[in-house]
């Protein structure tokens, strides 16, 4: 997982945010679109790119994401001074 705010100056992160906002513009209502923009610009966001979920049964994906979230929470509790997983939102990008 990458913390997008740590790499906000990189062109990849700028292009990724523009890509997400471009897709969201046609799908979200104005309030939702503005909230997403605020989250991407002001909050701590993590980006998780996962290609493996396309090969898994659909019923298995939500529990696995819940386990991942639980593992991150456990890590944060065990390592309170390590801020690499300290995010407010996680964007999961998958096929």
Residue pairs with C-beta under 8 A, 6 or more apart in sequence:
1 46
1 47
1 48
1 72
1 85
1 87
1 90
2 46
2 47
3 44
3 45
3 46
3 47
3 84
3 86
3 87
4 13
4 16
4 17
4 40
4 45
4 46
4 47
4 91
5 44
5 45
7 13
8 14
16 47
17 40
17 41
20 36
20 40
20 91
21 33
21 36
21 37
21 40
24 32
24 33
24 36
25 33
28 36
39 45
39 88
39 89
43 88
43 89
44 86
44 87
44 88
44 89
45 87
45 88
45 89
45 90
45 91
46 85
46 87
46 89
46 90
46 91
47 90
47 91
47 93
48 68
48 90
48 91
48 92
48 93
49 93
49 94
50 92
50 93
50 94
51 94
51 95
53 61
53 64
53 94
53 95
54 94
54 95
56 64
65 92
69 90
72 85
75 82
75 85
76 82
76 85
76 86
